[in-house]
Amino acid sequence: MGIYDKQKEIPYNGGMEICSECGRYCSYKVFVTYTCLSLFFIPVFKWSKQYFAKSSCCGKTYELTKEQGKQAEKGEKITVK
């Protein structure tokens, strides 16, 4: 039995956008982080989900709302600001 933090990349293809940090065209990788309780290496319960997007041009990381994160998980386009 154990509790650990985990990060997972969400497959997301939102196309090219202009980065609000550096002004160049970039794509975003979307990640979800969460805390997990496991029993004999089997995840039983997850909590504290947070979603992030990282730009490919300058590496700036943006925190997403839970709604935006769920949209990205469904494959819908999101606006990163």
trRosetta pair geometry for C-beta under 8 A, 3 or more apart (Angstrom, degrees):
i j d omega theta_ij theta_ji phi_ij phi_ji
1 37 7.6 -4 -168 -176 86 86
1 38 7.0 176 -144 92 43 56
1 39 5.2 -3 -100 -111 81 66
1 40 7.5 -12 -63 -31 57 54
2 37 7.6 177 93 -150 37 50
2 38 5.5 -9 60 57 80 94
3 35 6.5 13 -178 177 97 101
3 36 7.1 170 -150 85 55 43
3 37 5.4 -22 -98 -98 81 68
3 38 7.7 168 -87 17 32 72
4 35 7.3 179 94 -151 27 64
4 36 5.9 -21 64 59 73 90
4 38 7.1 -13 21 6 104 116
5 33 6.6 7 -178 -176 100 100
5 34 7.4 175 -150 93 62 31
5 35 5.5 -38 -96 -98 67 69
5 36 7.6 139 -111 14 19 80
6 33 7.0 173 89 -150 45 58
6 34 6.0 -17 60 63 88 75
6 35 7.7 143 16 -108 77 22
6 36 5.5 11 2 -1 123 127
7 31 5.7 1 -174 -178 99 122
7 32 7.4 166 -152 85 53 42
7 33 4.8 -20 -99 -98 78 84
8 31 6.8 152 78 -157 38 71
8 32 5.4 -16 61 60 91 89
8 33 7.9 164 18 -85 65 38
8 34 8.0 -16 11 18 106 101
9 29 6.1 -40 -143 178 112 108
9 30 7.2 113 -162 80 64 52
9 31 5.5 -44 -101 -99 55 77
10 30 4.4 -42 58 97 109 104
10 31 6.7 -177 4 -98 84 20
10 32 5.9 71 -43 -15 112 101
10 51 7.9 -10 -4 -137 142 102
10 69 7.7 154 -19 -163 163 76
10 72 5.5 87 111 129 145 108
10 73 5.5 -86 -148 -92 136 66
11 75 7.8 -10 102 -93 90 87
12 28 6.9 -37 105 95 129 87
12 29 7.0 140 53 -145 109 36
12 30 4.3 57 -1 15 152 120
12 72 4.9 -19 -102 -168 132 100
12 75 7.3 -173 -119 -119 60 48
13 27 7.8 -23 -142 -160 54 129
13 75 7.8 2 39 -150 82 85
14 17 6.9 -16 120 -25 112 118
14 27 6.9 152 61 -153 82 81
14 28 6.0 -1 42 44 130 103
14 72 7.8 -46 -57 -120 118 92
14 77 5.1 118 -137 -132 88 77
14 78 6.4 -69 -107 40 142 70
14 80 8.0 112 105 -17 165 110
15 27 7.0 -148 122 -112 17 95
15 77 7.3 -7 18 -118 107 119
16 25 4.8 13 180 -176 117 110
16 26 6.9 142 -148 68 73 16
16 27 5.9 -63 -96 -69 56 80
17 25 7.1 156 80 -147 23 64
17 26 6.6 -37 66 66 70 67
17 27 7.4 108 19 -105 80 39
17 28 7.2 -5 34 -21 122 106
17 80 6.9 135 87 41 159 105
18 23 6.4 -11 -178 -157 102 43
18 24 7.3 177 -147 97 65 16
18 25 6.1 -47 -93 -92 56 56
18 26 7.8 83 -143 21 18 78
19 22 5.0 15 94 45 131 80
19 23 6.3 -57 71 -6 82 14
19 24 5.5 8 25 57 116 64
19 25 7.5 167 -10 -121 85 6
19 26 4.7 40 -53 17 109 127
19 55 5.0 70 -113 -149 119 155
19 57 5.2 -119 -29 49 149 134
19 58 6.2 138 160 14 162 111
19 60 6.7 126 -167 34 119 129
20 23 8.0 34 -142 -71 17 51
20 80 7.6 -149 1 113 114 82
20 81 6.2 62 -26 -145 161 54
21 55 6.9 -159 30 21 123 156
21 58 5.5 -128 97 67 126 146
21 60 4.2 149 -15 -45 161 161
22 55 7.9 177 21 118 109 153
22 57 5.8 -141 60 119 135 124
22 58 4.4 143 -22 -42 138 142
22 60 7.5 -175 -15 -18 96 127
24 57 4.5 172 83 -157 120 154
24 58 7.3 131 38 -33 117 99
25 57 7.1 142 85 -67 35 136
26 55 4.5 45 127 -170 154 97
26 56 4.6 176 -164 51 96 81
26 57 3.7 -102 -81 -17 125 106
26 58 7.5 -85 -71 7 155 73
27 55 7.8 144 78 -151 30 57
27 56 5.0 25 55 0 72 133
28 53 4.4 0 -177 -175 130 110
28 54 6.6 141 -156 65 72 37
28 55 5.8 -40 -98 -95 76 52
28 56 7.1 -132 -80 -18 28 85
28 80 5.7 139 -75 -30 160 158
29 53 7.0 154 75 -155 40 58
29 54 5.0 -18 58 57 94 94
29 56 7.1 100 -18 -66 93 87
30 51 6.7 -7 -173 -172 99 100
30 52 7.2 161 -154 86 53 46
30 53 5.2 -24 -98 -99 72 77
30 64 7.3 3 -139 -11 103 153
30 69 7.3 162 -178 -128 121 68
30 72 4.6 -140 -177 169 173 151
30 78 7.9 87 -89 37 139 139
31 51 7.2 158 85 -155 49 52
31 52 4.9 -13 61 63 97 95
31 53 7.7 174 19 -84 72 29
31 54 6.9 31 -4 -8 114 108
32 49 6.0 -16 -171 -159 108 96
32 50 7.1 154 -156 78 58 41
32 51 5.4 -25 -100 -100 75 70
32 52 7.8 171 -85 21 28 72
32 69 6.3 101 -95 -165 102 125
32 73 7.7 24 -47 -74 138 113
33 48 7.9 -43 116 121 82 91
33 49 7.4 150 79 -149 47 45
33 50 5.1 -14 58 59 95 93
33 52 7.1 29 -7 0 105 114
34 46 4.8 23 150 -172 142 107
34 47 6.7 147 -169 72 97 23
34 48 5.8 145 -146 80 59 71
34 49 4.6 -12 -91 -92 108 65
34 50 7.4 171 -73 18 59 64
35 46 7.1 148 78 -156 46 58
35 47 5.6 -28 65 69 96 75
35 48 4.6 41 10 43 105 123
36 43 5.1 -49 -172 -133 126 105
36 44 8.0 129 179 42 80 59
36 45 7.1 159 -154 85 55 48
36 46 5.1 -19 -101 -101 80 77
37 43 7.5 105 74 -156 46 59
37 44 5.1 -53 99 61 92 102
37 45 4.5 10 43 54 112 95
37 46 7.9 -148 20 -70 70 36
38 41 5.9 11 161 -130 131 17
38 42 6.0 153 -161 68 86 34
38 43 5.2 -48 -96 -92 90 45
38 44 6.2 153 -117 0 30 86
39 42 5.7 -32 68 60 71 92
39 44 5.2 48 2 -42 104 131
43 46 6.6 16 176 -55 122 97
46 49 6.9 53 143 -62 109 99
49 66 7.1 87 98 -118 109 100
49 69 7.3 170 146 123 113 158
50 63 6.9 -44 180 -145 107 101
50 69 7.9 -168 170 -73 28 157
51 63 7.3 108 83 -168 59 58
51 64 4.0 -53 104 66 109 111
51 65 7.5 -10 54 76 120 21
51 66 6.8 142 3 -106 119 39
51 68 6.5 -168 95 89 145 89
51 69 2.9 -155 -55 -91 158 124
51 72 7.0 146 -165 38 138 135
52 61 5.5 -2 -177 -174 121 103
52 62 6.7 151 -160 77 67 45
52 63 5.8 -40 -102 -105 76 49
52 64 6.3 -171 -93 5 19 91
53 61 7.2 158 81 -155 42 55
53 62 4.8 -15 60 60 93 100
53 64 5.7 81 -17 -48 99 115
53 72 7.8 -163 -81 -90 106 158
53 78 7.7 -153 -68 91 146 129
53 80 4.9 -105 87 -115 156 134
54 59 6.5 -13 -175 -156 101 49
54 60 7.3 171 -149 85 57 39
54 61 4.9 -21 -98 -100 82 77
54 62 7.7 -177 -79 19 35 70
55 58 5.8 17 91 46 125 73
55 59 6.5 -82 70 -29 79 8
55 60 4.9 20 23 49 119 84
55 61 7.9 -138 8 -72 74 34
55 62 7.7 65 -32 -9 92 105
55 80 7.8 170 -72 118 93 152
62 80 5.3 125 67 -170 157 103
62 81 7.2 145 -156 76 145 29
64 68 4.1 -122 -177 90 109 125
64 69 5.0 137 103 -57 124 82
64 72 7.2 4 162 -9 170 137
64 78 7.0 18 -137 158 131 154
64 80 7.3 -62 -89 -113 100 82
65 68 4.7 97 53 7 78 101
65 69 7.0 -140 95 -5 42 88
66 69 5.5 -54 -147 37 34 115
66 70 6.3 33 156 -18 66 105
67 70 5.9 -56 -149 37 29 108
67 71 6.5 32 151 -20 63 105
68 71 5.6 -53 -149 35 33 114
68 72 6.4 34 152 -20 66 104
68 78 4.7 92 -159 -147 93 137
68 79 7.9 -99 -122 52 122 57
69 72 5.7 -53 -149 34 32 111
69 73 6.5 35 151 -21 64 103
70 73 5.5 -48 -148 33 36 115
70 74 6.6 32 152 -15 64 104
71 74 5.8 -60 -154 39 33 108
71 76 4.2 -76 -177 69 88 118
71 77 7.8 -43 150 70 117 25
71 78 5.2 129 94 -76 124 104
72 75 7.6 53 -176 -71 33 17
72 76 7.0 -91 -73 59 28 70
72 78 5.4 -42 -65 -13 92 136
